[in-house]
């Protein structure tokens, strides 16, 4: 099975690919969104005005800050916190486009909600009326396709492989790292495949935080 995991720890992206059997086009598809259940604000509220200013600032600044930007707009009860993270292997223009799309889609998916998270293949966005910077968030989305496998080593070798990549990611440029594990997709056909791990980290994360996130 080919799986794309996007797990928020500030934000971590995992991409597991088997290109010899199935090719997942790297297009900027929306993977999912999550809305707060109870927190609402009126369309003409100060919070919504601050939110629009925040989203504009994320779009304007994310490329200049190498694909990761956080900001806070407003005071006290009307304060809104926001962060955006682009995948480290995409171009500046794709990062800008994804951020713009996410700032448009998030309010549409979760109208008037005060805490919203949205995942695209190329970027991740969250805003909230409460600070979440540097906190572990045990939320995420999973995207799958129907490509199957029955080789036990894919599972037994997969987690140690991810742990190694996660441990190396903080020392990489922009804290972005990819690696490939060659394996077999099927015991019967002995068909070759590749298990790819892609991790992009927020600037506030520690290695213990990263490895903890791998086990949720």
Backbone as JSON, one array per atom type, in Angstrom:
{
  "sequence": "XXXXXXXXXXXXXXXXXXXXXXXXXXXXXXXXXXXXXXXXXXXXXXXXXXXXXXXXXXXXXXXXXXXXXXXXXXXXXXXXXXXXXXXXXXXXXXXXXXXXXXXXXXXXXXXXXXXXXXXXXXXXXXXXXXXXXXXXXXXXXXXXXXXXXXXXXXXXXXXXXXXXXXXXXXXXXXXXXXXXXXXXXXXXXXXXXXXXXXXXXXXXXXXXXXXXXXXX",
  "N": [[0.85, -1.19, 0.0], [0.59, 2.19, -0.81], [1.34, 5.1, 0.88], [0.61, 8.32, 2.1], [1.54, 10.21, 4.69], [0.69, 12.93, 6.73], [1.61, 14.37, 9.49], [1.09, 16.26, 12.35], [3.41, 17.77, 14.33], [4.89, 20.04, 15.08], [4.86, 20.33, 12.39], [5.11, 17.5, 10.38], [6.05, 15.75, 7.51], [5.5, 12.71, 5.93], [6.35, 10.62, 3.29], [5.65, 7.78, 1.59], [6.72, 5.8, -0.93], [6.17, 3.64, -3.74], [7.49, 3.41, -6.48], [7.91, 1.64, -8.59], [5.62, 0.24, -9.07], [3.48, 1.88, -8.91], [2.7, 5.18, -9.7], [2.62, 8.11, -8.03], [1.48, 11.13, -8.78], [3.1, 14.17, -8.21], [1.32, 16.4, -7.43], [-0.4, 19.32, -6.22], [-2.49, 18.38, -4.3], [-5.28, 18.72, -2.08], [-5.19, 17.28, 1.1], [-6.7, 17.07, 3.38], [-8.7, 18.5, 6.08], [-9.19, 20.02, 9.3], [-11.48, 21.04, 11.7], [-12.23, 23.14, 14.52], [-14.51, 22.09, 17.05], [-16.3, 23.58, 18.65], [-15.67, 26.31, 18.83], [-16.54, 29.4, 17.59], [-16.77, 32.39, 15.56], [-18.16, 35.57, 14.7], [-18.75, 36.79, 11.35], [-18.18, 39.48, 11.01], [-16.55, 40.08, 13.11], [-13.89, 41.23, 15.3], [-11.96, 39.29, 15.57], [-12.17, 37.82, 13.15], [-11.4, 39.78, 11.35], [-8.74, 40.13, 12.17], [-7.85, 37.58, 11.57], [-7.97, 37.52, 8.75], [-5.94, 39.38, 8.22], [-3.78, 38.0, 9.3], [-3.64, 35.68, 7.64], [-3.03, 36.89, 5.19], [-0.49, 37.82, 5.83], [0.94, 35.44, 6.14], [0.98, 34.44, 3.54], [2.45, 36.46, 2.31], [4.97, 36.3, 3.48], [6.05, 33.71, 3.63], [7.77, 32.59, 1.64], [10.03, 34.24, 1.74], [10.96, 33.5, 4.22], [11.99, 30.98, 3.83], [10.09, 28.94, 3.5], [8.84, 28.41, 5.93], [6.82, 29.91, 8.25], [5.64, 31.85, 10.98], [3.14, 33.74, 12.72], [1.52, 36.26, 14.75], [-1.46, 37.96, 15.3], [-3.33, 40.66, 16.58], [-4.95, 41.31, 19.81], [-5.33, 40.01, 23.11], [-8.45, 38.51, 23.65], [-9.08, 38.53, 20.98], [-6.91, 37.69, 19.6], [-5.02, 35.96, 17.12], [-3.27, 33.1, 16.12], [-0.93, 31.83, 13.79], [0.52, 29.49, 11.45], [2.55, 28.39, 8.76], [3.87, 25.85, 6.72], [5.94, 24.81, 4.16], [6.74, 22.04, 2.01], [10.07, 20.92, 1.83], [11.23, 20.34, -0.64], [10.0, 21.61, -2.73], [9.48, 24.23, -5.18], [9.98, 27.82, -4.82], [7.87, 29.24, -5.96], [5.86, 27.28, -6.06], [5.54, 26.84, -3.33], [4.57, 29.34, -2.55], [2.16, 29.39, -4.03], [0.82, 27.19, -2.91], [0.53, 28.0, -0.27], [-1.12, 30.25, -0.62], [-3.4, 28.97, -1.69], [-4.1, 27.36, 0.51], [-4.77, 29.28, 2.44], [-7.07, 30.23, 1.35], [-8.72, 27.99, 1.13], [-8.97, 26.97, 3.76], [-10.68, 28.75, 5.4], [-13.01, 28.34, 3.94], [-13.51, 25.58, 4.18], [-13.92, 25.42, 6.91], [-15.89, 27.45, 7.99], [-16.01, 30.41, 9.9], [-14.86, 29.19, 12.06], [-12.62, 28.98, 14.86], [-10.28, 27.58, 15.18], [-8.36, 25.99, 12.99], [-7.04, 23.54, 10.82], [-5.26, 22.65, 7.92], [-4.26, 20.45, 5.35], [-2.16, 20.15, 2.59], [-0.52, 18.5, -0.18], [1.82, 19.86, -0.65], [2.1, 21.75, 1.34], [1.36, 22.9, 4.7], [-1.04, 24.3, 6.9], [-2.03, 26.07, 9.76], [-4.27, 27.81, 11.92], [-5.29, 29.52, 14.92], [-7.18, 30.54, 17.82], [-5.82, 30.16, 20.11], [-2.52, 29.79, 21.41], [-0.32, 27.56, 19.8], [2.23, 27.11, 19.12], [5.11, 25.21, 18.91], [4.0, 23.09, 20.3], [3.08, 19.64, 20.76], [0.94, 18.17, 18.52], [-1.45, 15.8, 18.22], [-2.64, 15.05, 15.67], [-3.73, 14.4, 12.31], [-3.74, 13.46, 8.8], [-4.42, 10.79, 6.54], [-3.53, 9.52, 3.4], [-4.28, 7.15, 1.01], [-3.57, 4.62, -1.52], [-4.56, 1.92, -3.71], [-2.52, 0.14, -4.13], [-0.96, -2.78, -3.09], [0.96, -4.72, -0.65], [2.88, -7.53, 0.51], [5.2, -8.07, 1.79], [7.02, -8.72, 4.62], [9.28, -7.27, 5.48], [8.92, -4.66, 4.73], [7.35, -3.56, 6.69], [8.76, -4.28, 9.08], [11.26, -3.11, 8.69], [10.59, -0.55, 8.22], [9.89, 1.34, 10.36], [12.36, 1.63, 11.91], [13.86, 2.72, 9.83], [12.5, 5.17, 9.36], [13.01, 6.38, 11.84], [15.79, 6.75, 11.67], [15.96, 8.58, 9.54], [14.54, 10.73, 10.64], [16.21, 11.38, 12.79], [18.38, 12.41, 11.44], [17.38, 14.6, 10.09], [17.27, 17.23, 11.45], [19.85, 18.26, 11.07], [20.05, 18.87, 8.44], [19.85, 21.0, 5.49], [17.53, 23.57, 5.85], [16.17, 21.88, 7.51], [15.1, 19.6, 6.24], [14.68, 16.42, 4.86], [15.26, 13.53, 2.87], [15.12, 10.02, 2.16], [15.75, 6.71, 0.84], [14.6, 3.41, 1.05], [15.36, 0.39, -0.21], [13.35, -2.36, -1.1], [11.27, -5.35, -1.16], [8.15, -5.75, -2.75], [6.47, -7.93, -2.82], [6.27, -11.25, -1.73], [5.77, -13.36, -3.44], [6.05, -12.48, -6.15], [8.44, -11.18, -6.04], [8.81, -8.58, -6.68], [10.44, -5.5, -7.16], [10.64, -2.62, -5.09], [10.45, 0.72, -3.7], [10.86, 2.38, -0.64], [10.15, 5.35, 0.53], [11.08, 8.02, 2.6], [10.12, 11.12, 3.65], [10.78, 14.04, 5.32], [9.87, 17.06, 6.77], [10.59, 19.71, 8.88], [9.49, 21.88, 11.54], [10.95, 24.95, 12.72], [11.06, 25.05, 15.49], [11.29, 22.56, 16.63], [12.55, 19.76, 18.53], [14.88, 16.96, 18.51], [13.99, 14.86, 20.14], [11.29, 15.41, 20.26], [10.62, 15.01, 17.59], [11.14, 12.23, 17.18], [9.35, 11.19, 19.01], [6.95, 11.85, 17.79], [6.87, 10.11, 15.66], [5.81, 7.78, 16.62], [3.13, 8.03, 17.09]],
  "CA": [[0.0, 0.0, 0.0], [1.33, 3.44, -0.86], [0.69, 5.94, 1.88], [1.14, 9.65, 2.37], [1.17, 10.65, 6.02], [1.05, 14.27, 7.15], [1.35, 14.35, 10.91], [1.48, 17.54, 12.92], [4.09, 17.83, 15.6], [4.53, 21.34, 14.56], [4.38, 19.66, 11.17], [6.03, 16.54, 9.8], [5.51, 15.11, 6.32], [6.1, 11.44, 5.54], [5.88, 10.15, 1.98], [6.14, 6.43, 1.34], [6.47, 5.58, -2.36], [6.59, 2.42, -4.42], [7.37, 3.91, -7.85], [7.97, 0.6, -9.62], [4.3, -0.33, -9.3], [2.44, 2.91, -8.97], [3.31, 6.51, -9.69], [1.77, 9.13, -7.44], [1.88, 12.42, -9.33], [3.33, 15.14, -7.15], [0.5, 17.59, -7.62], [-0.76, 19.92, -4.94], [-3.83, 17.99, -3.88], [-5.64, 18.89, -0.67], [-5.26, 15.98, 1.75], [-7.72, 17.07, 4.41], [-8.75, 19.65, 6.98], [-9.77, 19.74, 10.61], [-12.1, 22.25, 12.26], [-12.62, 23.08, 15.92], [-15.91, 21.68, 17.17], [-17.18, 24.48, 19.39], [-15.29, 27.73, 18.8], [-17.01, 30.14, 16.43], [-16.74, 33.85, 15.63], [-19.0, 36.2, 13.68], [-18.02, 37.2, 10.15], [-17.75, 40.87, 11.13], [-15.88, 40.23, 14.4], [-12.49, 41.64, 15.28], [-11.15, 38.09, 15.35], [-12.15, 37.5, 11.72], [-10.57, 40.81, 10.71], [-7.36, 39.77, 12.48], [-7.55, 36.35, 10.83], [-7.67, 37.88, 7.36], [-4.61, 40.0, 8.22], [-2.81, 36.94, 9.54], [-3.5, 34.85, 6.44], [-2.29, 37.69, 4.21], [0.93, 37.88, 6.22], [1.55, 34.15, 5.86], [1.23, 34.39, 2.09], [3.47, 37.46, 1.93], [6.27, 36.1, 4.12], [6.52, 32.32, 3.73], [8.91, 32.34, 0.74], [11.18, 34.97, 2.28], [11.43, 32.75, 5.39], [12.42, 29.64, 3.4], [9.02, 27.94, 3.54], [8.26, 28.23, 7.26], [6.56, 31.22, 8.83], [4.63, 31.96, 12.02], [2.82, 35.12, 13.06], [0.42, 36.49, 15.68], [-2.13, 39.23, 15.02], [-4.41, 40.99, 17.5], [-4.72, 41.4, 21.24], [-6.18, 39.33, 24.08], [-9.43, 37.53, 23.17], [-9.17, 38.58, 19.52], [-5.61, 37.32, 19.04], [-5.02, 34.75, 16.29], [-1.95, 32.55, 15.88], [-0.92, 31.08, 12.54], [1.78, 28.98, 10.95], [2.51, 27.68, 7.48], [5.1, 25.12, 6.41], [6.0, 24.2, 2.84], [7.66, 20.94, 1.86], [11.37, 21.48, 1.51], [11.73, 20.04, -1.98], [9.23, 22.29, -3.77], [10.02, 25.54, -5.58], [9.42, 28.98, -4.12], [6.56, 29.58, -6.55], [4.91, 26.28, -5.6], [5.3, 27.13, -1.92], [3.69, 30.52, -2.51], [0.85, 29.0, -4.53], [0.17, 26.3, -1.94], [0.14, 28.82, 0.88], [-2.29, 31.03, -1.02], [-4.54, 28.05, -1.77], [-4.5, 26.92, 1.85], [-5.43, 30.38, 3.13], [-8.42, 30.37, 0.77], [-9.51, 26.78, 1.38], [-9.22, 26.74, 5.18], [-11.92, 29.39, 5.85], [-14.16, 27.74, 3.25], [-13.78, 24.28, 4.78], [-14.31, 25.59, 8.32], [-16.3, 28.85, 8.09], [-16.18, 31.06, 11.19], [-14.22, 28.43, 13.14], [-11.46, 29.69, 15.42], [-9.09, 26.71, 15.17], [-8.46, 25.27, 11.72], [-5.82, 22.96, 10.26], [-5.48, 22.14, 6.57], [-3.09, 19.79, 4.78], [-1.97, 19.9, 1.17], [0.7, 17.72, -0.41], [2.99, 20.73, -0.69], [2.2, 22.65, 2.48], [0.5, 22.71, 5.85], [-1.44, 25.57, 7.5], [-2.92, 26.06, 10.93], [-4.48, 29.03, 12.69], [-6.07, 29.25, 16.11], [-7.29, 31.6, 18.81], [-4.93, 29.8, 21.2], [-1.16, 29.51, 20.95], [0.05, 26.15, 19.63], [3.6, 27.08, 18.63], [6.01, 24.32, 19.64], [3.27, 22.04, 21.01], [2.8, 18.4, 20.05], [-0.46, 18.03, 18.13], [-1.63, 14.42, 17.78], [-3.66, 15.04, 14.63], [-3.16, 14.21, 10.99], [-4.57, 12.83, 7.78], [-3.77, 9.71, 5.8], [-3.99, 9.34, 2.03], [-3.83, 5.84, 0.56], [-4.05, 4.1, -2.79], [-4.89, 0.51, -3.62], [-1.35, -0.71, -4.32], [-0.82, -3.6, -1.89], [2.22, -5.43, -0.51], [2.83, -8.56, 1.54], [6.57, -8.32, 2.22], [7.13, -8.31, 6.03], [10.38, -6.35, 5.73], [8.45, -3.29, 4.54], [6.89, -3.11, 8.0], [9.79, -4.45, 10.1], [12.36, -2.18, 8.45], [10.08, 0.8, 7.97], [9.98, 2.25, 11.49], [13.76, 2.01, 12.14], [14.26, 3.59, 8.72], [11.97, 6.51, 9.64], [13.73, 6.93, 12.98], [17.1, 7.22, 11.21], [15.78, 9.8, 8.75], [14.15, 11.79, 11.56], [17.37, 11.79, 13.57], [19.29, 13.16, 10.58], [16.72, 15.77, 9.49], [17.6, 18.54, 12.01], [21.15, 18.73, 10.61], [19.99, 19.13, 7.01], [19.46, 22.34, 5.07], [16.11, 23.87, 6.08], [15.61, 20.76, 8.28], [14.33, 18.78, 5.3], [15.52, 15.27, 4.55], [14.62, 12.38, 2.23], [15.95, 8.83, 2.02], [15.05, 5.62, 0.18], [14.89, 2.05, 1.49], [15.0, -0.59, -1.23], [12.72, -3.53, -0.51], [10.43, -6.15, -2.05], [6.74, -5.52, -2.53], [5.71, -9.17, -2.76], [7.04, -12.48, -1.56], [5.53, -14.25, -4.57], [6.57, -11.96, -7.42], [9.77, -10.6, -5.8], [8.83, -7.3, -7.39], [11.19, -4.49, -6.44], [9.97, -1.37, -4.78], [11.21, 1.63, -2.88], [10.16, 2.93, 0.5], [10.77, 6.67, 0.64], [10.69, 8.8, 3.77], [10.34, 12.55, 3.46], [10.46, 14.73, 6.56], [10.12, 18.49, 6.84], [10.4, 20.04, 10.28], [9.4, 23.28, 11.95], [12.17, 25.43, 13.34], [11.04, 24.98, 16.95], [11.23, 21.17, 17.07], [13.76, 19.08, 18.98], [14.95, 15.61, 17.97], [13.14, 14.0, 20.95], [9.94, 15.71, 19.79], [10.46, 14.39, 16.27], [11.07, 10.79, 17.32], [8.09, 10.9, 19.7], [5.86, 11.97, 16.83], [6.87, 8.95, 14.78], [5.15, 6.64, 17.24], [1.69, 8.27, 17.24]],
  "C": [[0.88, 1.24, 0.0], [0.61, 4.45, -0.01], [1.38, 7.29, 1.95], [0.63, 10.07, 3.73], [1.57, 12.11, 6.18], [0.64, 14.38, 8.61], [1.87, 15.64, 11.51], [2.18, 17.34, 14.24], [4.59, 19.26, 15.79], [4.03, 21.01, 13.16], [5.46, 18.74, 10.65], [5.34, 15.9, 8.61], [6.24, 13.8, 6.08], [5.52, 11.03, 4.2], [6.49, 8.8, 1.7], [5.74, 6.05, -0.08], [6.94, 4.21, -2.8], [6.52, 2.7, -5.91], [7.42, 2.83, -8.91], [6.61, -0.01, -9.92], [3.23, 0.71, -9.47], [3.11, 4.26, -8.87], [2.31, 7.52, -9.16], [2.26, 10.49, -7.93], [2.0, 13.43, -8.2], [2.62, 16.44, -7.47], [-0.01, 18.07, -6.28], [-2.21, 19.63, -4.56], [-4.06, 18.33, -2.41], [-5.83, 17.52, -0.05], [-6.32, 15.93, 2.83], [-7.67, 18.33, 5.24], [-9.42, 19.24, 8.28], [-10.26, 21.04, 11.22], [-12.34, 22.06, 13.76], [-14.11, 22.8, 16.03], [-16.81, 22.76, 17.74], [-16.9, 25.96, 19.18], [-15.7, 28.39, 17.49], [-16.76, 31.63, 16.64], [-17.59, 34.4, 14.49], [-18.15, 36.72, 12.52], [-17.5, 38.62, 10.25], [-17.02, 41.14, 12.45], [-14.45, 40.7, 14.21], [-11.58, 40.45, 15.04], [-11.05, 37.76, 13.88], [-11.34, 38.52, 10.93], [-9.09, 40.5, 10.93], [-6.94, 38.51, 11.72], [-7.2, 36.66, 9.38], [-6.3, 38.53, 7.25], [-3.53, 38.95, 8.42], [-2.57, 36.12, 8.29], [-2.75, 35.59, 5.34], [-0.8, 37.73, 4.53], [1.64, 36.56, 5.97], [1.9, 34.02, 4.38], [2.4, 35.29, 1.71], [4.87, 37.09, 2.41], [6.84, 34.7, 4.04], [7.74, 32.06, 2.84], [10.17, 33.0, 1.28], [11.79, 34.24, 3.48], [11.66, 31.28, 5.07], [11.36, 28.58, 3.65], [8.43, 27.66, 4.9], [8.08, 29.6, 7.9], [5.44, 31.15, 9.85], [4.36, 33.43, 12.31], [1.65, 35.14, 14.05], [-0.14, 37.87, 15.38], [-3.23, 39.44, 16.06], [-4.0, 40.97, 18.96], [-5.76, 40.59, 22.0], [-7.15, 38.35, 23.42], [-9.53, 37.48, 21.65], [-7.85, 38.21, 18.84], [-5.74, 36.03, 18.24], [-3.58, 34.38, 15.96], [-1.99, 31.74, 14.59], [0.47, 30.62, 12.16], [1.56, 28.31, 9.61], [3.88, 27.05, 7.25], [4.99, 24.5, 5.03], [6.99, 23.04, 2.85], [8.99, 21.45, 1.31], [11.88, 21.25, 0.11], [10.93, 20.73, -3.08], [9.82, 23.67, -4.04], [9.36, 26.65, -4.77], [8.04, 29.34, -4.66], [5.5, 28.57, -6.12], [4.56, 26.46, -4.12], [4.33, 28.3, -1.78], [2.27, 30.17, -2.94], [0.1, 28.13, -3.52], [-0.3, 27.08, -0.72], [-1.1, 29.64, 0.56], [-3.53, 30.14, -1.1], [-5.03, 27.64, -0.39], [-5.2, 28.02, 2.62], [-6.83, 30.64, 2.58], [-9.31, 29.19, 1.15], [-9.88, 26.63, 2.85], [-10.49, 27.44, 5.68], [-13.16, 28.84, 5.16], [-14.52, 26.38, 3.84], [-14.36, 24.41, 6.19], [-14.76, 27.04, 8.55], [-16.56, 29.28, 9.53], [-15.58, 30.27, 12.35], [-12.94, 29.14, 13.58], [-10.18, 28.88, 15.42], [-9.2, 25.78, 13.98], [-7.08, 24.78, 11.29], [-6.15, 22.41, 8.88], [-4.17, 21.6, 6.02], [-3.2, 19.74, 3.26], [-0.72, 19.05, 1.0], [1.95, 18.59, -0.31], [3.13, 21.61, 0.54], [1.17, 22.3, 3.55], [0.2, 24.08, 6.46], [-2.28, 25.31, 8.73], [-3.06, 27.48, 11.47], [-5.42, 28.73, 13.84], [-6.15, 30.5, 16.98], [-6.46, 31.31, 20.05], [-3.55, 29.45, 20.65], [-0.91, 28.0, 20.9], [1.5, 26.02, 19.2], [4.46, 26.18, 19.52], [5.32, 23.2, 20.39], [3.11, 20.81, 20.13], [1.31, 18.31, 19.77], [-0.66, 16.64, 17.54], [-2.78, 14.32, 16.77], [-2.98, 14.83, 13.29], [-4.18, 13.65, 10.03], [-3.75, 11.77, 7.08], [-4.39, 9.6, 4.43], [-3.43, 8.01, 1.54], [-4.25, 5.59, -0.88], [-4.18, 2.59, -2.66], [-3.72, -0.42, -3.89], [-1.05, -1.46, -3.03], [0.57, -4.22, -1.84], [2.06, -6.49, 0.58], [4.23, -8.92, 2.04], [6.75, -7.82, 3.66], [8.21, -7.27, 6.28], [9.96, -4.9, 5.54], [8.01, -2.72, 5.88], [8.03, -3.16, 9.02], [10.95, -3.48, 9.94], [11.89, -0.74, 8.38], [10.27, 1.76, 9.13], [11.42, 2.61, 11.84], [14.29, 2.95, 11.06], [13.77, 5.02, 8.96], [12.68, 7.17, 10.81], [15.09, 7.48, 12.56], [16.97, 8.53, 10.43], [15.41, 10.97, 9.66], [15.33, 12.31, 12.37], [18.33, 12.65, 12.75], [18.71, 14.48, 10.09], [17.12, 17.1, 10.1], [18.93, 19.12, 11.53], [21.18, 19.09, 9.12], [19.58, 20.57, 6.73], [17.96, 22.51, 5.18], [15.4, 22.75, 6.83], [14.65, 19.93, 7.44], [15.22, 17.64, 4.83], [14.69, 14.18, 3.87], [15.63, 11.23, 2.19], [15.1, 7.72, 1.41], [15.54, 4.29, 0.74], [14.43, 1.1, 0.4], [14.45, -1.85, -0.58], [11.97, -4.31, -1.58], [8.97, -5.88, -1.72], [5.98, -6.82, -2.27], [6.64, -10.35, -2.6], [6.92, -13.38, -2.78], [6.21, -13.76, -5.85], [7.99, -11.44, -7.29], [9.92, -9.26, -6.52], [9.54, -6.26, -6.54], [10.33, -3.27, -6.18], [10.88, -0.5, -3.94], [10.3, 2.24, -1.82], [10.84, 4.26, 0.8], [10.21, 7.41, 1.83], [11.08, 10.25, 3.53], [9.89, 13.26, 4.72], [10.83, 16.21, 6.43], [9.72, 18.96, 8.23], [10.24, 21.53, 10.49], [10.65, 23.67, 12.73], [12.21, 25.28, 14.84], [11.14, 23.56, 17.48], [12.59, 20.66, 17.53], [13.73, 17.65, 18.47], [14.08, 14.66, 18.8], [11.67, 14.18, 20.58], [9.65, 14.98, 18.49], [10.27, 12.88, 16.41], [9.8, 10.37, 18.06], [6.93, 10.91, 18.71], [5.75, 10.76, 15.92], [6.04, 7.8, 15.33], [3.68, 6.87, 17.51], [0.96, 7.75, 16.02]]
}
